[in-house]
């Protein structure tokens, strides 16, 4: 089976800083590719250029289900089936939880009538385990964990086939991290392909089928998570010294 996503020679620079430098990788359908690396290694910039939010790559090719997408606009990429979340809990604080998700439904290109769009937003919130009693609560007043669930539900409302999660477990308690883990595994079991950036390495290694590590914008290791974590180049990148 061909990969759902194939990336060739993807690069993005800011002046003299090579944030993403000639990155190559592919993602198998219905699998999870974890992405690790120290702060500033280019992980979120990689997500930015894949989705063109807020900018595209300087060079390289991105194939999604065999189609080149690197020159498409961000909304067109999302409507093709590639959605993402962000490091920060990027919700509209003055809108209710369900209205946040409904905005995503409205921008998905759907032709469904309004009651069906609301039902789709409700299903997305239910899918991530968001409490039904809080659907109408202002998103800005929710605790961080629930804001993260709203953000994931908004991405799922686009009905993607490839989901990019950027540090979904950051700033969470151990119990909340476990819930995020179970949600990720649930999404995979339902057929979702996932790219996962995460600094919580026990979570990342436990759910990922493959692990890719970036350092200074370049891929320094990729493969089985347990082997990649033990790679001397990876240890050096994280600790700043040889193991």
C-alpha positions as CSV (number, residue, x, y, z in Angstrom):
1,X,0.0,0.0,0.0
2,X,1.5,3.4,-0.9
3,X,2.1,5.9,1.9
4,X,-0.7,8.4,2.7
5,X,1.9,11.1,3.0
6,X,5.3,11.4,1.3
7,X,7.7,14.3,1.8
8,X,10.8,14.9,-0.3
9,X,13.4,17.5,0.2
10,X,11.2,19.8,2.3
11,X,13.0,23.0,3.4
12,X,12.2,26.3,5.1
13,X,14.6,29.0,6.1
14,X,14.3,32.2,7.9
15,X,17.3,34.3,6.9
16,X,20.3,32.2,7.8
17,X,18.3,29.8,10.0
18,X,17.4,26.5,8.3
19,X,14.3,25.6,10.3
20,X,13.5,22.6,8.1
21,X,16.4,21.3,6.0
22,X,15.9,18.9,3.1
23,X,13.6,16.6,5.2
24,X,12.4,13.3,3.6
25,X,9.9,10.9,5.2
26,X,6.7,9.0,4.5
27,X,3.8,8.0,6.6
28,X,2.0,4.7,6.3
29,X,-1.8,4.8,6.2
30,X,-3.6,4.0,9.5
31,X,-0.3,4.3,11.5
32,X,1.2,6.8,13.9
33,X,4.5,8.6,13.1
34,X,5.9,10.2,16.2
35,X,8.1,13.3,15.8
36,X,10.6,14.2,18.6
37,X,13.5,16.6,18.9
38,X,14.8,19.3,21.3
39,X,13.3,22.7,21.4
40,X,13.9,24.7,18.2
41,X,14.6,21.5,16.2
42,X,12.0,22.4,13.5
43,X,9.1,20.2,14.6
44,X,6.3,22.8,14.5
45,X,7.8,24.5,11.5
46,X,7.5,21.1,9.7
47,X,3.7,21.1,10.5
48,X,3.4,24.7,9.4
49,X,4.9,24.0,6.0
50,X,2.9,20.7,5.5
51,X,-0.4,22.6,6.1
52,X,0.7,26.0,4.8
53,X,-0.5,27.5,8.2
54,X,0.8,30.2,8.3
55,X,3.4,29.7,5.6
56,X,4.6,27.2,3.0
57,X,8.0,25.6,2.3
58,X,10.8,27.2,0.3
59,X,11.3,24.0,-1.7
60,X,10.4,20.3,-1.7
61,X,7.5,18.1,-2.6
62,X,4.6,17.0,-0.4
63,X,2.4,14.2,-1.7
64,X,-0.9,13.5,0.1
65,X,-2.5,10.3,-1.2
66,X,-0.4,10.7,-4.3
67,X,-1.3,14.3,-5.0
68,X,1.1,17.2,-4.8
69,X,-0.2,19.7,-2.2
70,X,2.8,21.9,-1.4
71,X,1.4,24.7,-3.6
72,X,-2.2,24.6,-2.5
73,X,-3.8,27.1,-0.1
74,X,-4.3,26.0,3.5
75,X,-8.1,25.7,3.3
76,X,-7.7,23.4,0.2
77,X,-5.2,21.2,2.0
78,X,-7.6,20.9,4.9
79,X,-10.5,20.0,2.7
80,X,-8.5,17.3,1.0
81,X,-8.3,15.6,4.4
82,X,-5.3,16.9,6.3
83,X,-6.0,18.7,9.5
84,X,-3.9,19.9,12.4
85,X,-3.8,21.2,16.0
86,X,-1.4,23.7,17.5
87,X,0.9,23.8,20.5
88,X,-1.2,26.5,22.2
89,X,-4.8,25.9,22.9
90,X,-6.0,28.0,19.9
91,X,-9.7,28.3,20.6
92,X,-12.0,31.3,20.2
93,X,-12.4,32.2,23.9
94,X,-15.7,34.1,23.5
95,X,-17.4,31.3,21.7
96,X,-18.9,28.2,23.3
97,X,-17.2,24.9,22.9
98,X,-19.7,23.6,20.3
99,X,-19.5,26.9,18.3
100,X,-15.8,26.5,18.1
101,X,-16.2,23.1,16.5
102,X,-19.1,24.3,14.4
103,X,-16.8,26.9,12.8
104,X,-14.6,24.1,11.6
105,X,-17.6,22.3,10.2
106,X,-18.7,25.4,8.4
107,X,-15.3,25.7,6.8
108,X,-15.1,22.0,5.8
109,X,-16.9,22.6,2.5
110,X,-20.0,20.7,3.7
111,X,-23.3,21.3,1.9
112,X,-25.3,19.9,4.9
113,X,-28.1,21.9,6.4
114,X,-27.5,23.7,9.7
115,X,-29.1,21.0,12.0
116,X,-26.8,18.4,10.4
117,X,-23.8,20.7,10.8
118,X,-24.6,21.1,14.5
119,X,-25.0,17.3,14.8
120,X,-21.5,16.9,13.2
121,X,-20.0,19.3,15.7
122,X,-21.6,17.4,18.6
123,X,-20.3,14.1,17.2
124,X,-16.8,15.5,17.1
125,X,-17.0,16.6,20.7
126,X,-18.4,13.3,21.7
127,X,-15.6,11.5,19.8
128,X,-12.9,13.2,21.9
129,X,-14.8,12.6,25.2
130,X,-15.8,16.2,25.8
131,X,-18.5,16.5,28.5
132,X,-21.9,17.1,26.9
133,X,-22.9,19.3,29.8
134,X,-20.2,21.8,28.8
135,X,-21.0,22.1,25.1
136,X,-22.4,25.6,25.6
137,X,-19.7,26.8,28.0
138,X,-17.4,29.6,26.8
139,X,-14.2,28.0,25.5
140,X,-12.0,30.6,27.2
141,X,-13.3,29.6,30.6
142,X,-12.5,25.9,30.2
143,X,-9.5,24.2,31.8
144,X,-6.5,23.6,29.6
145,X,-7.3,19.9,29.1
146,X,-10.8,20.6,27.8
147,X,-9.6,23.4,25.6
148,X,-7.3,20.9,24.0
149,X,-10.2,18.5,23.5
150,X,-12.1,21.4,21.7
151,X,-9.1,21.9,19.5
152,X,-8.8,18.2,18.6
153,X,-12.6,18.0,18.0
154,X,-12.4,21.0,15.7
155,X,-9.7,19.3,13.6
156,X,-11.8,16.1,13.5
157,X,-14.8,18.1,12.4
158,X,-13.0,18.5,9.1
159,X,-13.2,14.7,8.7
160,X,-9.5,14.3,8.0
161,X,-7.7,11.1,7.0
162,X,-4.4,12.5,8.3
163,X,-4.3,14.3,11.6
164,X,-1.3,16.3,12.8
165,X,-1.2,16.7,16.6
166,X,1.3,19.3,18.0
167,X,2.1,18.5,21.6
168,X,-1.4,17.5,22.8
169,X,-0.1,16.5,26.2
170,X,1.9,19.6,27.1
171,X,1.0,21.2,30.5
172,X,-1.3,18.3,31.4
173,X,-1.4,16.1,34.5
174,X,-0.5,12.4,34.4
175,X,-4.1,11.4,34.4
176,X,-4.9,13.8,31.6
177,X,-1.9,12.6,29.6
178,X,-3.3,9.0,29.9
179,X,-6.6,10.2,28.5
180,X,-4.9,11.8,25.6
181,X,-3.0,8.6,25.0
182,X,-6.2,6.6,25.0
183,X,-7.8,9.1,22.6
184,X,-4.9,8.8,20.2
185,X,-5.1,5.0,20.2
186,X,-8.9,5.2,19.8
187,X,-8.5,7.5,16.7
188,X,-5.9,5.0,15.3
189,X,-8.3,2.1,15.9
190,X,-10.9,3.9,13.9
191,X,-8.6,4.2,10.9
192,X,-7.0,7.6,11.4
193,X,-3.4,8.2,10.4
194,X,-1.6,10.5,12.8
195,X,1.6,12.6,12.9
196,X,2.4,13.3,16.5
197,X,4.8,15.9,17.9
198,X,5.3,15.4,21.6
199,X,7.9,16.2,24.3
200,X,6.3,13.6,26.7
201,X,8.5,10.8,25.5
202,X,6.7,7.9,27.3
203,X,3.5,8.9,25.6
204,X,5.2,9.3,22.2
205,X,7.1,6.0,22.3
206,X,4.1,4.1,23.6
207,X,1.7,5.1,20.8
208,X,4.0,5.6,17.8
209,X,4.6,2.8,15.2
210,X,7.6,4.7,13.9
211,X,9.6,7.6,15.5
212,X,11.4,10.4,13.7
213,X,13.8,12.7,15.5
214,X,14.7,16.2,14.2
215,X,17.7,18.3,15.2
216,X,18.5,21.7,13.7
217,X,15.9,21.1,11.1
218,X,17.3,17.7,9.9
219,X,16.2,14.1,10.4
220,X,18.9,12.5,12.6
221,X,17.1,9.2,13.2
222,X,14.0,7.2,12.3
223,X,12.7,3.8,13.0
224,X,11.4,1.7,15.9
225,X,10.8,4.0,18.8
226,X,12.8,1.9,21.3
227,X,15.8,1.8,19.0
228,X,15.6,5.5,18.0
229,X,15.5,6.7,21.6
230,X,18.7,4.8,22.3
231,X,20.5,6.2,19.2
232,X,23.7,8.0,20.2
233,X,22.8,10.9,17.9
234,X,19.4,11.3,19.6
235,X,20.9,11.1,23.1
236,X,23.4,13.8,22.1
237,X,20.8,16.0,20.6
238,X,18.7,15.9,23.8
239,X,21.5,15.9,26.4
240,X,24.2,17.9,24.6
241,X,26.7,15.2,25.1
242,X,27.6,11.7,24.0
243,X,25.9,8.8,25.9
